[in-house]
Amino acid sequence: MAISKKPSSKPTVSEAAINAIIDKGGSVATDKQELSKKNLQLRLESDLIGKIDLARKNKSVPPSRHTWILEAIFEKLHKES
C-alpha cells in the first residue's frame, strides 16, 4: 500500500459560494404515494375494539388492528361495487 503525505494546502471556497449552497436549500425525499395518504381519526367504542381484537387473535398470524380495519374497509367496498 502506497503512503502519501497529506495535501499541504486546503482548497479555498469563498464564503459567498458556501452561502449560495445553503440558501439554495433542498427538499425532503418523499414517496409520491405517501403524499396521497391522509390521516383519519377514528373513534370506536371500547367493546367494539374488544370484538376486533378477539377476531384478530383468532387468525394464525394476527394482523395489526390498523391492517384488520383496512381489510374490513376493502371487503366492504368490494361488496358494494
Buried (B, 14 or more C-beta within 10 A) or exposed (E): EEEEEEEEEEEEEEEEEEEEEEEEEEEEEEEEEEEEEEEEEEEEEEEEEEEBEEEBEEEEEEEEEEEBBEEEEEEEEEEEE
